Amino acid sequence: MTRSTSTVDAPTLAERLGDPGSPDPTLIDVRTPVEFEAGHIPGAVNVPLDELKGSLDDLRDALHDHDVVLVCRSGQRAGQAQEALHQVGLGSSRVLTGGIVDWEATGGDVNRGRQAWELERQVRLAAGSLVVTGIAASTIAPRAKWLSAFVGGGLVFAAVSNTCAMGMALAKMPWNRRGARTTGSALDQLTAKR
C-alpha cells in the first residue's frame, strides 16, 4: 500500500533555496549518474534510486534531522525513493513536483555537464526496438511475436505498478554509470555535504 506523496513545487523550492534566513533543504537527486551529470540543481547530491534503496538504514540515520527534497526527471523515481525512505521511518521528505523538467521550465538554475539521453527516452527506444524486432522476426519465425507481447505486457505492468524493470536494468548499464562514484556510498556523499 502506498501513501500520498508529500511534494514541493519548483517556485516554492527556488524561494527556499534563495532565502538567506533559513537553511537550504538537502536535495537528493535519484537519477542515474549520467543524467545527473547532464544537468542538476546546484547543491544537489546524486544518490541513484538503486543505491538509495541499498542504503536505507544509513540514510535514515544521516537524514533524520534534515529537510529532504527528492529530485528526478519528472517525479516518479523520486516518489519511489520517498516511499522507500518512509518505510524505514524517514517520513519528512518531499518530492519536487514535475522534477528537473518543471524546475528548468520555471527558470530554475541548473549546473550543466555532458549531455546524455534521459532514462525514460532509453526505455522508449529499447521497448520500441524490441517490439519492432519481434514483429519483423515473426514474419520468418511466428513465435517471435511473443517477444512483442512480452514487452507490451511489461509496459502495462510498469504502468499499473508504477515501476519499470526495463528502466532499472538500463540504469545499471555502463553508459548510465559513467560519472558514478568509484568509491564511497550515498551516506559518505551526504555527510561530506554537511
Phi, psi and chi 1 to 4 in degrees:
 res  aa     phi    psi   chi1   chi2   chi3   chi4
   1 MET       -  127.5  177.4  179.6 -172.6      -
   2 THR   -98.8  154.0   58.4      -      -      -
   3 ARG  -104.0  169.7   60.1 -174.9 -168.6   84.4
   4 SER   -70.8  145.7   66.7      -      -      -
   5 THR   -82.8  132.8  -56.0      -      -      -
   6 SER   -87.8  127.7  176.1      -      -      -
   7 THR  -127.4  166.7   61.9      -      -      -
   8 VAL  -140.5  137.0   60.2      -      -      -
   9 ASP   -88.4  165.7   63.0   18.3      -      -
  10 ALA   -59.6  -47.1      -      -      -      -
  11 PRO   -60.8  -39.0  -24.0   33.9      -      -
  12 THR   -66.4  -41.4  -56.5      -      -      -
  13 LEU   -64.7  -42.5  179.4   59.4      -      -
  14 ALA   -59.9  -40.3      -      -      -      -
  15 GLU   -62.6  -44.5 -157.2  173.8  -74.7      -
  16 ARG   -62.5  -41.8  -74.1  -81.7  -37.2  -82.5
  17 LEU   -69.6  -25.6  -67.6  173.0      -      -
  18 GLY   -93.5   -0.6      -      -      -      -
  19 ASP   -87.2  108.9 -178.5    4.7      -      -
  20 PRO   -70.3  -12.8   22.9  -28.3      -      -
  21 GLY   -85.7   -7.9      -      -      -      -
  22 SER  -135.4  151.0   67.2      -      -      -
  23 PRO   -68.6  146.3   22.6  -29.2      -      -
  24 ASP   -68.1  143.4  -73.8  -12.5      -      -
  25 PRO   -67.9  158.9   21.3  -27.9      -      -
  26 THR   -81.7  115.4  -60.8      -      -      -
  27 LEU   -93.5  120.3  -58.5  175.1      -      -
  28 ILE  -115.3  114.3  -60.4  177.4      -      -
  29 ASP   -94.6  117.0 -167.9  -42.8      -      -
  30 VAL   -96.5   12.6  -61.5      -      -      -
  31 ARG   -76.1  174.0  -64.1  176.0  -61.5  153.6
  32 THR   -66.9  158.3   64.8      -      -      -
  33 PRO   -56.8  -37.1  -28.4   36.6      -      -
  34 VAL   -69.5  -37.1   73.4      -      -      -
  35 GLU   -66.1  -42.5  -71.2  175.4  -67.1      -
  36 PHE   -60.6  -44.9 -178.6   80.7      -      -
  37 GLU   -61.8  -35.5 -179.2 -175.7   -1.6      -
  38 ALA   -65.4  -31.8      -      -      -      -
  39 GLY   176.3  128.0      -      -      -      -
  40 HIS  -148.4  162.2   59.9  -88.0      -      -
  41 ILE   -70.0  131.0  -60.2  171.3      -      -
  42 PRO   -54.4  134.5  -25.2   34.3      -      -
  43 GLY    90.3   -8.1      -      -      -      -
  44 ALA   -72.3  149.2      -      -      -      -
  45 VAL  -107.1  131.8  175.3      -      -      -
  46 ASN   -88.3  112.8 -176.7 -140.4      -      -
  47 VAL  -129.4   90.4 -175.6      -      -      -
  48 PRO   -52.2  148.4  -25.2   34.7      -      -
  49 LEU   -52.0  -43.8 -176.9   57.9      -      -
  50 ASP   -66.1  -35.7   59.2  -21.8      -      -
  51 GLU   -69.5  -40.2 -175.2  178.5  -25.8      -
  52 LEU   -59.8  -45.7  179.9  135.5      -      -
  53 LYS   -64.7  -26.2  -72.8 -179.1  175.1  179.8
  54 GLY   -85.6   -7.0      -      -      -      -
  55 SER  -124.4   26.7  -56.2      -      -      -
  56 LEU   -59.3  -45.2  -71.8  171.7      -      -
  57 ASP   -63.7  -44.6  -69.6  -28.1      -      -
  58 ASP   -64.3  -41.5  -68.4  -23.6      -      -
  59 LEU   -66.1  -39.9  -72.8  169.2      -      -
  60 ARG   -56.6  -45.8  178.8 -167.6   58.8 -134.7
  61 ASP   -67.6  -39.6  -64.0  -19.5      -      -
  62 ALA   -74.1  -27.1      -      -      -      -
  63 LEU  -109.2    6.2  -61.8  172.8      -      -
  64 HIS   -57.9  -29.0   73.8  -80.3      -      -
  65 ASP  -111.4   18.9   60.5  -12.9      -      -
  66 HIS  -103.0  149.6  -74.1 -117.7      -      -
  67 ASP   -87.8  104.7  177.5   15.8      -      -
  68 VAL  -103.1  131.6  176.1      -      -      -
  69 VAL  -120.2  125.1  175.4      -      -      -
  70 LEU   -97.4  135.0  -60.7  159.8      -      -
  71 VAL  -127.9  140.5 -179.5      -      -      -
  72 CYS  -145.3 -159.6   68.2      -      -      -
  73 ARG   -68.9  -50.0 -179.9 -176.6 -179.1  -81.3
  74 SER  -128.2  -10.6   62.4      -      -      -
  75 GLY   118.3  -15.4      -      -      -      -
  76 GLN   -69.3  -52.5 -178.0  175.0  -22.2      -
  77 ARG   -65.8  -36.3  -77.1  177.9  -83.6  174.8
  78 ALA   -63.4  -36.5      -      -      -      -
  79 GLY   -63.9  -38.9      -      -      -      -
  80 GLN   -65.7  -39.7  -68.6  174.6   27.3      -
  81 ALA   -64.3  -42.1      -      -      -      -
  82 GLN   -62.1  -42.6 -177.2 -176.5   53.8      -
  83 GLU   -62.2  -42.5 -176.7   63.3   30.1      -
  84 ALA   -63.2  -43.9      -      -      -      -
  85 LEU   -64.8  -39.0  -70.2  170.6      -      -
  86 HIS   -62.7  -38.0  179.1   72.4      -      -
  87 GLN   -65.8  -21.5  -71.4  175.8   -1.3      -
  88 VAL  -103.4   14.0  -65.3      -      -      -
  89 GLY    98.0    7.0      -      -      -      -
  90 LEU  -104.3   84.8 -172.7   66.5      -      -
  91 GLY   -95.4    8.9      -      -      -      -
  92 SER   -99.0    6.0   61.2      -      -      -
  93 SER   -78.5  158.7   63.1      -      -      -
  94 ARG  -129.6  153.0  -73.5  175.1  -74.2  150.1
  95 VAL  -102.5  134.5  170.6      -      -      -
  96 LEU   -71.4  111.7  176.4   59.7      -      -
  97 THR   -58.4  126.9  -52.3      -      -      -
  98 GLY    76.4   -0.7      -      -      -      -
  99 GLY    56.8 -154.0      -      -      -      -
 100 ILE   -64.5  -26.1 -165.2   80.9      -      -
 101 VAL   -61.8  -51.4  172.3      -      -      -
 102 ASP   -68.1  -35.8  -81.9    6.9      -      -
 103 TRP   -56.8  -48.5  176.5  -98.6      -      -
 104 GLU   -67.2  -40.6  -72.5 -175.6  -85.5      -
 105 ALA   -62.4  -29.1      -      -      -      -
 106 THR   -92.8    8.8   59.1      -      -      -
 107 GLY    87.8   15.7      -      -      -      -
 108 GLY   -66.0  146.8      -      -      -      -
 109 ASP   -70.7  138.4 -167.8   20.7      -      -
 110 VAL  -135.0  129.7  174.6      -      -      -
 111 ASN   -81.2  123.4  -74.5  -12.0      -      -
 112 ARG  -105.4  144.8  -63.1 -133.2  178.4  -93.9
 113 GLY  -134.4 -151.6      -      -      -      -
 114 ARG   -65.0  130.2 -175.0  170.6   22.5  173.5
 115 GLN   -78.7  146.4  -63.6  -57.4  -60.1      -
 116 ALA  -151.4  164.7      -      -      -      -
 117 TRP   -70.4  136.5  -81.1   20.2      -      -
 118 GLU   -70.4  155.8  -64.4  161.2  -22.3      -
 119 LEU   -58.7  -40.3 -166.8   58.1      -      -
 120 GLU   -60.7  -40.3 -178.9 -178.6  -48.3      -
 121 ARG   -66.5  -37.9 -174.7  175.2  179.7 -169.3
 122 GLN   -64.1  -39.7  -67.0  177.1   44.6      -
 123 VAL   -63.6  -44.4  167.4      -      -      -
 124 ARG   -60.5  -41.6  -69.3 -167.7  -51.2 -102.0
 125 LEU   -64.7  -47.8  174.7   68.2      -      -
 126 ALA   -63.7  -47.7      -      -      -      -
 127 ALA   -63.9  -46.1      -      -      -      -
 128 GLY   -61.9  -41.7      -      -      -      -
 129 SER   -63.9  -41.6  -63.1      -      -      -
 130 LEU   -66.3  -38.8  -71.1  170.3      -      -
 131 VAL   -65.4  -47.7  167.9      -      -      -
 132 VAL   -62.2  -41.7  168.3      -      -      -
 133 THR   -61.8  -44.2  -60.9      -      -      -
 134 GLY   -61.3  -42.6      -      -      -      -
 135 ILE   -67.5  -47.0  -69.1  170.1      -      -
 136 ALA   -63.4  -43.6      -      -      -      -
 137 ALA   -67.6  -26.3      -      -      -      -
 138 SER   -69.5  -15.3   71.1      -      -      -
 139 THR   -71.1  -23.7   61.7      -      -      -
 140 ILE  -101.6  -45.6  -62.3  166.9      -      -
 141 ALA  -123.7   98.9      -      -      -      -
 142 PRO   -51.9  -29.4  -26.3   34.6      -      -
 143 ARG   -70.2  -15.6  -70.3 -174.8  178.8 -177.6
 144 ALA   -64.3  -17.6      -      -      -      -
 145 LYS   -60.2  -24.3   68.1 -177.1  175.5 -157.8
 146 TRP   -68.3  -22.6  -66.1  107.5      -      -
 147 LEU   -61.8  -46.7  173.3   62.1      -      -
 148 SER   -62.9  -40.6  -60.5      -      -      -
 149 ALA   -64.9  -40.6      -      -      -      -
 150 PHE   -62.0  -45.7  177.4   73.6      -      -
 151 VAL   -64.7  -43.6  172.3      -      -      -
 152 GLY   -59.9  -43.8      -      -      -      -
 153 GLY   -62.5  -38.8      -      -      -      -
 154 GLY   -63.6  -38.8      -      -      -      -
 155 LEU   -67.3  -39.3  -68.3  172.5      -      -
 156 VAL   -62.9  -47.1  169.3      -      -      -
 157 PHE   -60.4  -40.8  178.7   78.0      -      -
 158 ALA   -60.1  -41.1      -      -      -      -
 159 ALA   -68.0  -43.6      -      -      -      -
 160 VAL   -68.6  -40.9  170.7      -      -      -
 161 SER   -90.5   -7.2   65.9      -      -      -
 162 ASN    57.9   36.7 -161.6   26.7      -      -
 163 THR  -131.9  169.1   62.1      -      -      -
 164 CYS  -148.7  100.8 -175.9      -      -      -
 165 ALA   -61.8  -38.6      -      -      -      -
 166 MET   -64.8  -41.2 -173.1  178.5  -68.8      -
 167 GLY   -63.6  -41.1      -      -      -      -
 168 MET   -65.1  -38.7  -71.2 -174.8  -84.6      -
 169 ALA   -67.9  -43.5      -      -      -      -
 170 LEU   -64.8  -33.1  -74.4  169.5      -      -
 171 ALA   -62.3  -24.1      -      -      -      -
 172 LYS   -90.2   -3.5  -64.7  177.5 -166.4  -79.0
 173 MET   -69.1  150.1  -66.6  -67.9  121.8      -
 174 PRO   -55.4  -37.8  -21.2   28.1      -      -
 175 TRP   -68.5  -21.9   58.9   85.6      -      -
 176 ASN   -92.7   -9.4  -76.5  -37.6      -      -
 177 ARG   -93.7  -11.3  -55.8  -56.4  -67.5  176.6
 178 ARG   -53.9  130.1 -176.8 -174.1   77.1 -132.5
 179 GLY    91.2   -5.0      -      -      -      -
 180 ALA   -70.3  152.7      -      -      -      -
 181 ARG   -66.9  134.8  -65.5  176.6  -53.4  -79.9
 182 THR   -82.1  -26.6   54.0      -      -      -
 183 THR  -135.8  164.6   59.6      -      -      -
 184 GLY    92.2  163.4      -      -      -      -
 185 SER  -121.6  177.5   67.4      -      -      -
 186 ALA   -58.2  -39.7      -      -      -      -
 187 LEU   -61.3  -44.9  180.0   60.1      -      -
 188 ASP   -58.0  -44.6  -64.2  -24.0      -      -
 189 GLN   -65.5  -40.7 -167.8  176.3   11.9      -
 190 LEU   -72.7  -38.7  -73.7  167.6      -      -
 191 THR   -72.3  -27.5   53.9      -      -      -
 192 ALA   -69.7  -25.3      -      -      -      -
 193 LYS   -77.4  -22.5 -174.3  177.8 -179.4  -23.2
 194 ARG   -56.6      -  -79.2 -172.8  173.8 -171.9
